[in-house]
Amino acid sequence: MLLYDLVNARGAHFSPNSWRVRMALAHKQIGYQVEDLHFGQIESINPGGERLTIPTIEHEGQRVTDSWAIVQYLDQTFADQPALIGSGSAAQVLRFFQYWVQTTVHAGIIRLILRDLHDSLHPDDHAYFRASREKQFRKTLEEVQAGRDDRVGAFRESLRPMRMKLQESPFVGGEVPSYADYLAFGGFQWARLSSSYPLLAEDDPVYAWRERCLDLFNGLARQEPAAN
Ligand SMILES: N[C@@H](CCC(=O)N[C@@H](CS)C(=O)NCC(=O)O)C(=O)O
């Protein structure tokens, strides 16, 4: 099992979508190797072909790209382990939760740390990252991040559904972590590895949940060097 992953200037694997897969692999106790890439090296995965996204895996001659497709592949290929996505309506609701993470958690985080994220990348990636993200946001990185102290409260408020669930159980999935936890955790790990900005108040149940996720699998995610 080979995972293509992104690294920043400090060698931290910061991709939120890769963390979903890393946590899924750990959950299923599947060993893997990692090929570290900068943004500018992504083309090397599929030379001359379409530009793939990170995460991408290779396993027994198969290449799978997109975190959801990868975890479905792991469910099918390692069927002796409990499924993380599974099938039926539970899988559909997880898919809905992934969209919530994308539109609320990731979209909220990026507007608070975009310039910090740029600064954390390898210098070879600075020009590509600035150009692609400024085109996407139609603003400079600095304009996107400006005024974050006035906006972080609204971001924290947007996490209310998670906070309500975490007042009922230690994980979104209940007593033990589920793929829903890994979906949401990826976003917070991305922020933690890319910026020292305090996204969460320390008395927030979401903060305590993030700490629990960092402790999973012998502190797998905590071992990745946080931004300082
Ligand atoms: N839906 C995809 C999204 C993957 C994605 O957008 N990955 C980012 C890194 S987290 C990427 O490859 N970006 C390449 C780029 O911006 O050039 C998934 O969940 O795997």
The ligand as an SDF file (V2000), in Angstrom:
LIG
                    3D

 20 19  0  0  0  0  0  0  0  0999 V2000
  -12.3600   15.1120   -3.1330 N   0  0  0  0  0  0  0  0  0  0  0  0
  -10.9980   14.9250   -3.0250 C   0  0  0  0  0  0  0  0  0  0  0  0
  -10.3120   16.2500   -2.8370 C   0  0  0  0  0  0  0  0  0  0  0  0
   -8.8580   16.0790   -2.9340 C   0  0  0  0  0  0  0  0  0  0  0  0
   -8.1330   17.3990   -2.9720 C   0  0  0  0  0  0  0  0  0  0  0  0
   -8.6660   18.4480   -3.3580 O   0  0  0  0  0  0  0  0  0  0  0  0
   -6.8530   17.3350   -2.5670 N   0  0  0  0  0  0  0  0  0  0  0  0
   -6.0190   18.5020   -2.5680 C   0  0  0  0  0  0  0  0  0  0  0  0
   -5.0460   18.4230   -1.4010 C   0  0  0  0  0  0  0  0  0  0  0  0
   -5.9040   18.3050    0.1710 S   0  0  0  0  0  0  0  0  0  0  0  0
   -5.2090   18.5100   -3.8360 C   0  0  0  0  0  0  0  0  0  0  0  0
   -4.8430   17.4760   -4.3540 O   0  0  0  0  0  0  0  0  0  0  0  0
   -4.9220   19.6930   -4.3400 N   0  0  0  0  0  0  0  0  0  0  0  0
   -4.1120   19.8290   -5.5050 C   0  0  0  0  0  0  0  0  0  0  0  0
   -3.9640   21.2630   -5.9060 C   0  0  0  0  0  0  0  0  0  0  0  0
   -4.5700   22.1360   -5.2720 O   0  0  0  0  0  0  0  0  0  0  0  0
   -3.2270   21.4820   -6.8580 O   0  0  0  0  0  0  0  0  0  0  0  0
  -10.7090   13.9670   -1.8680 C   0  0  0  0  0  0  0  0  0  0  0  0
  -11.4330   13.9760   -0.8600 O   0  0  0  0  0  0  0  0  0  0  0  0
   -9.7550   13.2150   -1.9510 O   0  0  0  0  0  0  0  0  0  0  0  0
  1  2  1  0
  2  3  1  0
  2 18  1  0
  3  4  1  0
  4  5  1  0
  5  6  2  0
  5  7  1  0
  7  8  1  0
  8  9  1  0
  8 11  1  0
  9 10  1  0
 11 12  2  0
 11 13  1  0
 13 14  1  0
 14 15  1  0
 15 16  2  0
 15 17  1  0
 18 19  2  0
 18 20  1  0
M  END
$$$$
